[in-house]
Amino acid sequence: MAEGLALRDLTGDAAAAPVALLGMSKASLEAYFASLGEKPFRAVQVMKWLHHRDADDFATMTDLSRALRARLEAEATLAMPEVVKDHQSQDGTRKWLFALADGQRIETVFIPEKDRGTLCISSQVGCALDCSFCATGKQGFNRNLTAAEIVSQVRLARRALQDTDFGRPKAITNVVLMGMGEPLLNFEPVLEAISVLLDDLGYGISKRRLTLSTAGVVPAIRALAGRTDVALAISLHAPTDELRDQLVPINRRYPIAELLDACEAYLEKLGEWRSITVEYTLLAGVNDRPEDAEALITCLARLRERVKLNLIPFNPFPGSGYARPDARDVRRFQERMMAANYATMVRTTRGDDIDAACGQLAGAFDDRTKRRTRYLARLRDHGEIIHGQSGR
């Protein structure tokens, strides 16, 4: 049986929830069909129907027997989230608000560029972490997404893009798990979804073009090395533990040294020719000063040859308490890192007019942590107007 697939999902018990086939890897589908007394090749047939032919109805799967189609109709589901809103930025960026079956809402973003199209997908409803500069974190947390809900974001985006200038067969060339949520706190469903996205029977995304971004869940990074070899991005955002404790609170549990140890272990798995991306959001007067650049040079020294540094000028949202640095300060920071022989890029802000830029995704959901309630109260106390909140 494929790891992460609950036995109750394979029993066919009428009392069990419908089996969500969209999020099942080839191995999981083979196990499922074996539980029905079917041959393993049924998994290949169904994956082609779902991900190549975009089937929405078991009745269209004509190479399956009528009896099997009837059984799938009775105990499985092809349900996907509903598209609630489809926003398009002046720069071509697209953002979708998806409603899940339980009424919670998540966001997904497509960023078209000259030579590629990147889809940024979510892994949780909200985020269990509380990074101080991230709009998603201020909204709180409700639950993890299922593998089917993760894969459905790619499926629905591909459909929507067929009617645009970017609607070529390979419109989505890159997928990044950088939307709402911390992927490594939803470990098994994320890995199951990744398997579908990588598989040629699924979406055929190259492992070098599928990136998992994490704030630094160290045990999960170590476990990840034995399960997949997709590209890894680390949300660092600070060069010292003292500052990172404030910006990225999970650092209090897994400090920078432990995080970099885990990164080295993952790099050993990837091989000499692969690297990891270090994401660093520049906050004016907080982590963008010359002394911060010097500290970052020292911090990353042991990974210098295997790091790509991605500088992200902060994207403002109401009540964040932070500001975007001046372009000259961003350039100065980049030049210092490059002078120290770090491959350093500055991420171009895309989709900020529709709140689709990095750190701006919010969705709409019931916050089980009450973090959003506290955030809104603070805004009211300081007389700030809440505007541009996505999904509302």
Buried (B, 14 or more C-beta within 10 A) or exposed (E): BBEBBEEEBBBBEEEBEEBBBBBBBBBBBBBBBBBBEBEEEBBEBBBBBBBEEEBEEBEEBEEBEEEBBEBBEEBBBBBBBEBEBEBBBEBBBBBBBBBBEEEBBBBBBBBBEEEEBBBBBBBBBBBBBBBBBBBBBBBBBBBBBBBBBBBBBBBBBBEBBEEBEBEEEEBBBBBBBBBBBBBBBBBBBBBBBBBBBBBEBBBEBEBEBBBBBBBBBBEBBBBBBEBBBBBBBBBBBBBBBEBBBBBBBBBEEBBBEBBBBBBEBBBEBBEEEBBBBBBBBBBBEBBBBEEBBBBBBEBBEBBEEBBBBBBBBBBBBBBBEBEBBEEEBBEBBBEBBEEBEBBBBBBEBBBBBBBBBBBBBBBBBBBEBEBBEEBBEEBEEEEEEEEBBBBE
